[in-house]
Structures are given as structure tokens and as C-alpha cells.
Amino acid sequence: MQRAAGLYGSLIVDLPKGQNEPFHYDGEFNLLLSDLWQTSSHEQEVGLSSKPFKWIGEPQTLLINGRGQFNCSLAAKFINTTLPQCNFKGGEECSPQILHVEPNKTYRIRIASTTSLASLNLAISNHKLVVVEADGNYVTPFAVDDMDIYSGETYSVLLTTDQDPKKNYWLSIGVRGRKPNTPQGLTILNYKAISASVFPTSPPPITPLWNDFERSKAFTKKIIAKMGTPQPPKFSHRRILLLNTQNKVDGFTKWAINNVSLTLPPTPYLGSIKFKLNNAFDTKPPPENFQQQYDVFNPPVNPNATIGNGVYMFQLNEVIDVILQNANQLTGNGSEIHPWHLHGHDFWVLGYGDGKFKLGDEKKFNLTHAPLRNTAVIFPYGWTALRFKADNPGVWAFHCHIEPHLHMGMGVIFAEAVQKVKKIPSEALTCGLTGKFLNKGHY
């Protein structure tokens, strides 16, 4: 829950010397998108863990590179808003970081979302964006007027500065997937021919309707691997179906996977598995499926779940299919977007579907152009199919990247070939039972 408090940053990984990107650009920008609340992450955490449950609410502000405006709007002159116009002299902490460009050049914009909650849509007035990379993997390039980006995702887009150089243009981010109660985040694309303080002459781009999920699916399905990307193995050894549901545990509101809400044990998994400390966590394997009669379109008949911390154990190089299944919320009608993020691996996104995953749906899997990602979204009332190879010894979290959802138990733990992990730093094992183990000199 500390990400919204500023615990984030960008790491840019360059290609090895002698290798070139498969696209040309003259300069680059780095955009880190995030959301901000006036309440502290600690206060939010307490509310989420309380009875009665207290939701964190929508963010007050959207930030671009850690900067945003609260109680004023950069575009108040141009849009219907009750917020006053922001007036900056320059140098203020909250003044926008402006993108300065030369005319008739191509720029690479590296975009990452570290939002705690918000799914976002990004657009630059009058300019096309060409998507060329997603989560560190090349994709078949495609052009869009705007793009969705979910928490945990990263993209590279190419922007050609081919518009009137005597004008400036808005870059906007707005909320998607949830009913928004947060003003757009804004900055300016400045053609260096004129002053950066000259406002664009038209309003910022309009963020698409928050619940136009067909539009979101259309963008997501355009993301296919670039020719030459490794293809997924033709078959998997094992399939795990993970049902995402909102539940109650002893009256507390939780998220659960196959009716188990994740609560991490005090002892680090890496040490407890390697040293066979079988009483450190629940060694009974967690459920790999859910009841086939479960109705994903209605609130759960039995809303109660249990708390657990079991681990899905894989053999080295085992090929795993994961089907993420979305469902209706706890009460009333509604189903949310969830971006799921896997540590330690890329996975192939084999496909998406509406309703409940059923036998035969695997015939729709894309095994030729499946993109490699580390974050994938499940859409409301739908499923997403992933395939990955358990080729990285260790213990890895797989979880919803929305911070309050993870805090409420929306995650699972994968472990593979832990015995092959050598030289675990003692600092990584100083909690719980492994802490006592280390004190006795057994490492």
C-alpha cells in the first residue's frame, strides 16, 4: 500500500552494445503515471482491514512523473469544470513537466503505470501514437489516437512531431474502468518553435467512457508479438484455473482466489521451502480449479471464503497454463478490471474470452503471435489465458496489481525448483522461523 506514497521509480534497460532497436527515433521521454490520495497509505490500510470495511475511494489527483494539480486545472479555460485555472510562474513542485520537441522528428515515449488503483487512458492532441513495445517485448507496431494502460504495464510508443509547430498540444491521462471522480492529469507537448507557456488553442482530448469495455478489449487485442518473438510451447503440462471473487472472511471484506484469500506468513517462503520448514506455511496445495456450476454473472451464493498461504509448486521447466476467471462482485451487479502481474517471468497471453471459460475454449488460443507480457488484464465477466515456462528457480508472487486488492488477498504464490537457488542472502531470511534458524548457524 506504499506505492501511492511515492515508493516507485523507473528502470530503463538498454540493449546490449552492438544491438539496435527495430525502430528509429531521434529522442526519448519517460512518463511514469500514478495516482495520489490526500489520506496516507497507512490510513487506507487500516480502513481496508476494518469491520465495517472502509474503501479508499477514487484518487484526488493523477500524476505524470510525480507531478499533478489538486484543486485547479491546467485546462480550466477550455473545459466545463468547477476547478479554477492553475497559474504557474515556473519552478513549483506541482507544475507540469513539459515535453519539449523539435518539429518533424520521431520520439520514443516510454510509459509505465504505477497507479495504486486507476486504469488510465493516454492521448496527445492531434498526434498518433505507434505502439512498438509492451512490458519489455517488441510487438507488431500499430497506430492509435489514444491508449489504455493498466497498473503494472509498460509500453513504448513512437510519436512523430508532424503537426503545426506554431502550436502546443495537450498530453492527457484520464480514468478508465471505474466510474471516475478524478480530473484528467495534464501536461503540454511543446514545439520548441514557440514558448512552452503558450496554452494549446483547443480543449484536451476527451477520455473515452469509463465503462466502454469493448473499446478497451479492442485495444488490448491489437497487441500481438513482433515476428521473431519466441512462440509459446505448443502444449502445457498443467492447467490452473483461478476464480477471482469478492468475499467475506469472518465479516471482513476480502478478495479470494478459488475461495482462498492470501495472507502472507511471517517466514519468507524461499527459506521455509529450501530448509523444509513444513510448519512455516500451509503445505497442502491450494485449489487448482473452482466449482464448474459457479455462476460468474451473479453475486456468490455462499459469500464466505477462507484465509490461506499455500503455494503452487512447479517442476523446473514445467509449462503451465493459467486461466484467470473474472466474476460478479459481492453484492449487486458489477465486475471490475484486474491487471494481473507475475514476478520473475514473462508469459504468453494466449487469449481472452467473455463469460466462463469452458472446455473447447482452448481452440481459440493464439499460439503463433501470442505477445510476451508480465502483466495481463482480465475484463469484467471474462477470462484471460496465459502460458509460461517455470524456468526461473525461486518463489514468485502472482497478483492483482491494484494495491488495495492485493492487500485484501488477491494473489497467489508460485514456487519452482527452489532447491536450485544458491547463496540466499541472510538478510532475506531474518524473519520468522528462518530468523531463528539463522541464529543457530544452520545456513
N, C-alpha and C positions, 0 to 999 in steps of 0.2 A: 504493500500500500504506500510505499515511499516514493514511487516514481513521480507522482504529481507534485511532490515536494522538491523536485529538482534532481533526483538521482538518475540522470540519464546523460548520454552523450553520443557522438558519432565516432565510429571507427571506419576509416576508409582503407580498403585493402587494394593496393596497386598490383598490376600484373607483374610477373617476373620480368627481369631485364631481357630485352630482345623479343618480347611478345607484344603484339598490338591488339587494341580493341577492334572488333569487326565493324566499327563505325567511326566516322571522323567528327571531331568537334574542336572549336577554337578556344574555348574556355569552359569553366565549370562553376557551378554553385552547389552548395549543400543546404538542404532545407530539412530541419528537424521539427516535426509538428507535434504539439502536445496540448493538453487541456489543464485548466487551473481552477481550483476552488478557493474560496475565502476561508473555509474550515481546514484545520490541519489534518494530515493523514491519520494521526493518532485518534482524533475525534471521530473521523469517519469509521475507523476500525472498530471503535467502541460501539458505535451505532449499529454496525452490521452484525456485531456479536451480541446484541442486546435482545431482551424479550420485554416489551414488544420491539420488533425489528425496526430499525431506522435507516432508510435508504439514503445514499449520498446525494441524490438529486443530480440535475444536469450541471455541467461546469459553468462557471461565471464567464470564463474567457477562453478563447482558443489562441495558442501561442505559435509563432513562427520563429524558430531559432531563439526560443526563450523570451520572446517579446510579444506583448499584446496590449490591447487597450481595454480598460474597465471603466464603465460609466461615461464613455464617449466613443464616437465612431469616426474613423478617418473619412468615411463617405457619407456623413450625415447630410451634406448639401445635396446629395444625389439620390438618397433613398428615403422611403417613408419610415421614419424611426423617431422615437421619443428621445433618443440619446442626443446630447449636444455634439457639435463638431469638435474633434480633437485639434488643438493648436499646439504645435511643437516649434521650439526655437532651434532644436537640434541638440543632440548630446544627452537627452533624457533617457533614463534606463528603459522606459516603455516605448520610446519612439521606434518605428519600424526599421528593420534592416533592409535597406533598399537594394534591389538587384540592378547594378549599372551595366549596360550593354552597349556594344557598338552596332550600328546598322549592318545588315547583310552578313551576319556571322551565324554560326551554329554553336549553341551552348548545351552542355550536358548538365542537367539538374538531377542531383542525387537526392531522393526524397525518402525520408524514413518517418514512420509514425510511432511515437512512444506514448500515445494517449493512454490514459487510465481507463477511459470509458468510450469516448466518441469514435464512431466511424466517420470518415471525412470524405468530402469531395473537393478536389482541387481544380481550379481553372485559371487561365490567364486570358484576359480580354483580347479578342481578335487574333489570338495565336493558337495554332495547332500544337499538340504535344505528341511526339512519336515515342511510344513505349518500346524500349530496347532491352531492358534487363529487369528481372524481378528476383528478389532475395538472393542476389549474387549470381544468378544464372541468366544467360542470354535467352531471349525469346524472339520469335518471329516478329519483326517490327510492325507496328500498326499505329495509325494516327487517330487521335481523338480530340474533341473540343474540351473535354473535362475527364477526370478520372477519379474513381473511388479508391481509397486506401484505408485499410483496417489496421488496428493496433498490432504492432509487431512486424508489419510488412515493410519492405524497402523496394524502391523502384529507381531506375534511371530512365529519364525521358530526354529527348532531344528537342530543343526549341530553336527555330530559325527566326532571326530578327528581321522579318521582311515587311513590316508594317511602316506607316508614316513615321519617319524619325523625328518629326517636329511635335510628337505627342508622347505622353507617358500612358502606361496601361496598368490596370489593377491585376494583382495576383490575389485570389481569394480562396479561403477554405471555409467550408460550411458543414454542418452536421447532417449525416445520413443514417438511416436505420433505426433511429429513435426520434420521437417527437421532439424537435429542437426547442430549446429555451435559451440558446446561447447565440449572441451576434456573430456574424462572419468574422473570421480573422483576415486581416488585410495587410498587404504591403504593395509596393509600387515597382513595376518594371520600368526603369528609366533609360531611355535612349540618350546617350551622353551628349547628343547634339543640343539638348536643352537642359535646363536646371531640373534637378530632382524634386524641387519644391513646387513645380507646376503640377497641379492636380490633373488627372485624366478628365476628359470632357464628357464622359458618359458614365452611367452607374456601373458598379461591379457586376460580374457575372452572377446570374441567379442560380443558386444551388438547387439541383433537382429535388423534387418532392421527397421527403424523408422516407416514405413507405413505397416508393416506386421500385419494388424489388426486382421486377422484370428487367428494368434498366441496369440494375446492379449485376444481375446474372449475365446479361448480355456483355457487359464489360469484362467480367471475370472469365467468361468462356472464350473471349478473344485471345487469352493468354495461352499460347502454345509454344512448345520448345523450338528453338532455332535448330535448323538442320545440323547434325553433327553432335547434338546433345546425347549423352548415353541414354539408351532406351531402357525402360523397366524390364526386369526379368519377365519372361512370358507367363510364368506360374508362380504362385505363392505357396509356402509350406503351411501357412496358418492364417486364419481369418478371425479378427476380433471385432465384434460389433459393440459400439459404445453409445448407449442411450443417454442423452443429456436431459435431465429433468430438474425442475424446481421442487423442493420437498420441505418437509418438517422433520426435525430431529429433536425430540423432547420439547416441542413447542418453538424451537429456534428455526428461523428460515435459512435453508441451505440450498446449494446446488449439489446434485449427485450424478454419478456415472454408474449405470446399471444398478441404481439404488444404493450406491455407496458414496458417501461424501468424504473426500480426502482430508485427513488431519495428520500432519507430518509428525513422526515420532521424535523424541528428544535425541536419539542416537543417529548419527549420519548413516545412511544406507550402505555407502561404499565400504565402511569399516565393518558394519554388522554382518554384511553378506560375506566379505572376504575372510573374516575371522570366525564365521559360522556362529555368531551370537544369536541363536534362534529365538531368544525371548525379547529381542530388541524391537521387533515389529511382527505383524500378523503374517506367519509363513504360509497360511492357507491361501492358495492362488485366488485372486479376485475374479468375479464372473466375466466370462468372455462373450456373453450373449445376454439377451433380455427376452422376456416372455413374448412369443410371437403374437399373442392376442392383444398386446398393449396398443391402445388407441392413441396415436400421436396427435390427433386433431382435437382432443378434449382434455380437460384437467384430469390428473391422475385419480383413479377410483380410490386407491389407497395412497394418501399423500406422504406416508411416513417412510423415511429412509434410515439407514444406519451409518455410523461413522466407521471409517476403516483406514488402514495404511498398508495394505498388501501390495505386492509387486508382481507385475507381469514379467516372467523370466523367459529369455530367449537364448537359443544356441547361437554361437558365433556364425555369422553369415546366413542365418535363417532369414527367409524372405517372408515379410509379414504384411498382410492386408489389414488396414483399419477402416472400418465403416463408421463414420460419425453420424449419428442419427439425432435430428432435432425433434422437438415435441412442443406441445402446448404448455403454457405457463401454469402455475399452481392453481389460480382461480381466474374465472372469466375467459375471454378469448384473446389469444395473442401468442406469438412465438418470436424470439429475438434472434438477431445475428450474433454468431460467436466465432471469432477468429482463433483457431487452434494452432499452437506453436510447439514444435518439437526441438528439444535441445540435442546437440551432438550429431545431428544428421540432416541431410536433405531427404525429402520424399518425393515420389512422383504423384501428381494429382491425376488420378485415373478418370474421374468424372463426378458429376453432380446429378441429383435427381429430386423430384418432388414426391412428397408423401413418404411412406415407409419403404425402406429397402426390402426387396423380395428376391426370392430365387429367380434367376434369369436376368436380373438387372446387370449382372457382370458382363452380359453380352454387349452392353453399351460402353464398356470401359475403353478408353483411348490408350492403346499400347504402342502407338507409333510416334505420336507427337506430345506425349504427356509432359507437362512442364515440371521441372525440378524446383521445389519450393521448400521453405522451412516453416511457413505459416499458411494455413488454408482456412477458408471461411465455410461455415455451414449456414445456409439460408433458412429463413423461417419455414417450419414444417417440411424440411427437406433432409437429404443425406449427401455426404461427400465421401468419396472413396480414395484412400491413399495407399501407396505401396512403398515399403522401404526395406533396406537390407541391414540387418543387425550386425554391422561390421565395425563398430566403434566400442571396444570394451569399456564398460563403466555403468553408471546408474544415471538415468536421464529422466527429466520431467517432461511430460506432455500435457499441456494445459490450455485452457481458455486464456487469451492474453489480456482480457478485461480484468483489471486488478481486483475490483470487489468480487467478481465471480470466482476467481482463484481463491481469494480469502475465504469465500463461502463454500469451498470444497470442490470446485470444478476442475479437477485434474486427475491424472493417473501417473504411476511410476513404472518406467521400463528399465530392465537391467539385462545386460548381456555380457557373458564371458568375463565376469568380474575377477576371476582368479588370474586373468592375464594382466590385470592392472598392477604395475610395479611402482615402488617408491612413492606411495601416497604421502604427501607432506603431513607431518604430525599435527600441524595447525588445523588440518581439515578433519581431524578425528577427536578434537579435545572436548566434545560434548558427550553427555550421557554415558552409556556403558563403555564405549571405546575410550572415553577420557580416563575412566578407572583402569582400563586395560593398559593404556599407555603408561600410567603412573607406576604400573608394576613392571614396566620394561619389556613388554611382550611384542614389540613391533619390529 
